[in-house]
Each structure stands twice: as structure tokens, then as C-alpha cells.
């Protein structure tokens, strides 16, 4: 899929959010501003960080802020660790001869210390650190190293990374391991979204199917007017229904029951076929695929949902409330058919 990967560092390959939050709160404390907790920081912080600080501390120079931030970051007690699957991804890409780079806003000295500490120097052809606005350097990197834009992707965890990729005319891959929540990243519509780099490896290893893929999915209702909606990174963080592929030798209904059990831990009954749809290379899906979508309606006696790693969030809503969510196209069509045929009345 790609021959060249440009990685962000913080939140993409390493988890250094603890020290960054400690240092940020130390800066804010100097000016009497309340500290962030981890969730508040993930929703509020953004790059370029000069814009973040200009909004909450107008008139304070970056030099002054850095004089507070650097010592606080160096003195932080929270550990910095390599994110799960990060080293495996780098080893996988390196073994396949992929060209890899780092483009990060992190302080250059701190970055080089971490790069050495985690023994990752040999993975990268070139690293660029201390870059306040990555958009200003992305074209330079692409042109200097002769990278084919169609074969290059930027891998990052923040909206600025997605905007940088778009600015450089390359693909954007968002990972949900870092500084920005899934819904924040979804707002800038990355080309690909994965929960972690392990999933990215699996996706890149998978060959494009030669034939359409048959899938099943169900609009699950509780018998009391509420239906289950789930939000998944696989469909650009849009809302939809649970489901998945039919395995060889498996009936459609058996596949549906299994997929719902795996994805939601729910048991379903009163299964009724609703419609068949096609999804051909949908831009909302994480990769180009041709799906045959067999849509069902099913009932559950429990609303105790446990999601697996294929989804980020669930809600029990009325059909009317479901239409207020940002839905994928196939789910909109399914809901319309269920309403037209009065299947829940």
C-alpha cells in the first residue's frame, strides 16, 4: 500500500503524555490557570502549540513559556514508554525495505534522548524534530528525499498530523493511541484510522480481495423502542450497526449471531432479513473494499453491551435519535427501510 512512512513521535510511537501534562500544568500554574486532567488535555491541547498557548495565555512569548516548560518536563515523574505494537510496526516495515522518517514538534534534544534510549535510530532514514508547524516542512521532506506522494503516508495521532499530510498531498493515517480522541480526529477525516499500529500492520499485510466480500449486520432493538448504534474507526468513526464477514461454511444467520456476540457480547433472537446493499470502495471505510451487505433486524433481551476493539462507543437510541448521529450511508438506508416497512411498530 505504501513504500514510505513519515511518523509523528509523541502519541504515535511513544507515550510521553504524562510528562507533557505535568509540564503543561506547571506552566499554567505560573499564571494562575487551573491544571488539566488527562481527558481534558486530550480534548483541549493542539498543535501548533504556539496557537494553543496564544489562546489561553495571550501575550506571553514562546521563549518565556519554554523557560518554564523545559525544566518541568525534565523533572516530570511520569514515565515515557514505547507504545504497544510500535516497535513491531517499525521492525515489520524495516524488514520490507520501507523508507521511514520522523517529523515531530517535540524538543529536539529530548527527542534524540528518547530515540537513543529506545534504540530506534536505525529504523529511520532521517528525523526532523523541534518543528513547530509540520506543514511548513512536509514538502521539503518529500522533495529532498524524492518520495512519491502517492506511495507516502504520514502516521500521527493529532489533527495537525492529518492536516500536515493533506498539505503535503500524501495519505494520512490516524492512530488512536495518543493526544487526540477519536471524535476529534474524525472531524478532519483522515484517510485511514486505526486503533493502534498493530492493526495498521494487519491492514497493510492484507491483500485486496479479488471478489466482493459477503457480510452480515443487524439493527439490534431491545423491544422497547431503542436500537443499538456503534461508532467504529473502521468506518471513519461514523455510527452504524454491528456485523462482519461470513466465514466459509457458515450460514448467514450463524455468522450474524457470532459477529454480534464477538462485537457486543449480546445474544439476539427474532432475526428478520431486511435488505441487501452494496458498498463499493466506500471512502468511509479504512481501505478500498467491495462489500455485499446483508442487513437484518434482531432483538435482544439485554442492553449490557461490551465492545471489542473494533468499536469505540455505543448508544441505545430511538430511530429518530439515530438520525441525529453521523451515520454511515448503509446504516441510513437500513434505518429508512425499517421505518418505511414499519418493522418496529
N, C-alpha and C positions, 0 to 999 in steps of 0.2 A: 504493500500500500504506500509506504513512504521509504525513501532512501536516506533522508536527512531529518534529524530531530534536534530542535533547539529547546532546551529545558529552562524553565524557571528553577529556582533553587528552594527558597523557603516555602514550605507548604506543599511542594511538589515532590522533591527528593528527600528533604529533611523536615522534621517537625521542630521548629525553633519558636513556635508561637508563645510558649511560656516566658522565655526571656524577653521577647519583644513586648509582650503585655506588661511585664514588670517594668521595663524601661520606659514604655509609653506612659504608664501611670506615674512613674517618678517625675517625668517631665510635666504632666498635667498637675501634679501635686505642687510643683514650684509656683504655679499660677492660680492655685486655689480651685482647680476644677476636679470634680468627682472622678474617681477611678472607674475603669471599665472592668466588667467581668468578662469571661471568655466569650460568651454568646453575644454580649453587647459589642465587643470588639470585632467579632466576625461580621457583624451586620453594619458596623459604623466605619471601620478602617478601609482605606482605599489608596490606590496608587494613581498618579504620582503622589507621594506622601507630602510634598510641599503644599498640594491643594488641600489635603486632609487637615494639616496644621493651620493653613491660612484661614480655614473656615472656623476652627474652634479657638485659635489664638491669633487673630488678625493683628498685623503689625509687628509680630515677633519674628526676627530673622532666622533663617535656617541655621546659620552659624551658631546663634545663641541656643537654639533647640538642640543642635548636635552636641554642644558642650555639656548639656545635661544628659542626653540620651546615651552617648557612648560609655561614660563611666557606669551608668546604671545597667546597661546591657552586659558589660564585662563583669559586673558584680552580681548579676542575677543568679539565683539558686536553682531555678527550674532547669532541668536537663535538656540538651539538644540531642535528638536521636534520628537515625535514618528511618524514613517511613517504611512501613511494611511493603514488600514487593519492589521497592525502588532499586535495590542492588540487583535483584534478579532481572528486572527490566533492562538495566544497563548492561548486564552480562549477556543477556539474550540478544540485544541489539548489536553489541560489540562483536559477538560471535558470528553475526551475519554481515559484518562489514559495513554497518550503517555509520554514517558520519554524525557525530554528536557534538553539541555546543551547549554552553550555559550563558544565559542572559538574565542578570538579576540586579535588582535595586539595592541589594544588601551591601553594606560597607565592605569595601574590597579586602581590607586586612582581615576582618572577621570571616569573610567568605573563604579566603585562602587558608586560614587556620582550620576551618571545618573540612574543607576539601582534602587537606593533608591528614587530618585526624581520622577521617573516614576512608582514607586510601582510595579515593575516587579519581585521582589525577589522570590516570591512564585511560579512562573512558572517553575523555573529551579532547577533541582536536584543538579547541580554543575556548577560553572562558572570558566573559565580559561582566565585570562586577562594578558596583557603585554607580549604576546608570539610573538617574532619577526618572527619566521618561524613556521607556524602552522603545517607544515609537520612533524616537529620534535616531536610533542606532540599527533598527532591524534591516533597513535597506542596505546599509553599509556592510552588515554581516553577510547578507545574501550575495551581494555583488563581489565583495572581497574574496569570498570562498567559492564563488562560482556555483552557487546552489540553484538547482532547477526549482522554481517556485511551486510547480505542480507536484513535485516529489518531496516537498518540505513541509513540516508541521511544527508549530510552537505548542509546547505542552506546559500548561500552567494552571494555577488554582484561583486566579483572581480575574475580575472583569478587565483589568488593564492588560492582562496577558492575551485575552481574546481580542481586544481592540488593537493590540500590537500586531497580532497575526493578520488581522484584517487590513491594517495599514500597510503591511508588507506584501499583501497579496498571496499569503500562504494559508494552509489549513490550520484550524485552531482545535486543540484537544484540551478539554477542561477535566480536571480531576477534582473529586470532592473530598480530598484529604486535608485541605488547607484552610486558608484565611476567609474564603467566601462560601456562604451557604449555597445549596443547590438552586434555590429560587432566585438568589442574587445573580448567579452565573447564567441562569436560564434567560434572564432579561436581555442579555446581549447575544443570545443564540449562538453558542459555539457550534462548530461543525460536528464535533463528536464530544460526548460527555461520558465519562467512566467513573465508577466509584473509587477505583484505585488503579495503580499501574499494573497490577496482576491481571485485571480484566482487560487492560489495553493489550497485553501480550497475547491473551487468548483470542482477542478480536483480530489482531494482526496475523496470527497464525492460521486463522480460519480462512479457507479458500471460499471464494464466492460460489454459491450453489449453482449447479448447471441447470437446474429445473426449479420451478416455483416450489415454495415450501408451504405445506399444509399445516395450518394452526387452528387451535380452538380457543375460544374465550367466552366468558359468561358475564352478563349483567346479573349480579347477585342481589337478591332482595330479602328482607327479613320478615315479610308477610305483614308488615305494619306500615308500609308506605315509604320505607327508606331503602336506598340502594347503595352499594359499596363502590366508591371511586378510589383508585390508587394513582399515585404520581410516581413516574419512573424515569430515571436518567436515560433509559434505552429509547424513549420517545421524546427526547429533548425536554424532559421534566414536565411534559404535558400530562394531564389527567386522563385516565382510561379505565379499562377493566382488566382483571387478571386473566392469564391464559398463557399458552405456549405451543410448542410443536408437538405434532403427533408422532410417536415413535413407531418404528417398523413393527407390524404385527399387533398393534394396539387399536382398539375401536375408538371412534371419535369421543364417545361418552366416557370411556375409561380414561382417555387422555385428559379430558376436561376435569374429571374428578381428581386425577393425580396432580395436574398443574395447579388447581385451586388449593389443594391440600398443601403442596410444596410452597406456594407463594403466600398463602394467607393463614394456613392451619385450620381452615374452615372445612366442614363436611357439608355437601349440598345434596338436595333431592329435588323432585318435581322438575326435572330438566326438560326444557322445551326448546326446539330449534326455532330460531327467529329468521336468520338470513345468511347469505353468503356474500362476502365482499372481496375485492382485490386491492392490494396495496403494492404498487409497482414503483420501486426506487423512491419511496417517500423521503423527502428532505428532512422530515421529523425523526426518522429512525437513525440509529447511530452509524449505520452503514447501508449502502445500496443493496436492497433485497427485494425479491418478488414474492409476496405472501398471498396465499389463499386463506382468507379469514372466515372460519365457520363460527357464527355468533349464536349464542344460546341465552336463555333466561333460566335462572336456577334459584332455588330457595334455600336458605339456611336457618337453622333454629338458634344460632349463636351469633353474637356480634363481637366476640372476643377474637380479634384479628392479631396474628403475629406475622409480620412481614419478613420475608427472606431478603437477601442482599440485592434483589432485582428491583426493589421499590424503595422509595424514601418516605412516603407518607400515605395515610389512608383517611377517608372520611365517610361517614354514613350520612346521606343527604336525601332529600326528596328529588325526584327527577327535575322539578323546576329549579331547585337549588343547584343541581348538577350542571345545568346550562350556564350558570354564572361562573363556573370554573373554566380555566383554559384547557379545553379538551382537544384530544387528537381527532382528526377528521372521521376516522372509522367509528369512534365512540359517539360522535354527534349523530352520524347516520343511524347507528343502532338505537339510540335513545329516541330519535324521531320515529323509527319504525315501531318500537314498543308503544309509544304514545298513540300513533295513528291506529294501530290494531287493538288498542285498549287492553293490552295483555296483563296489566297490573290492576285493572279496575275490578 
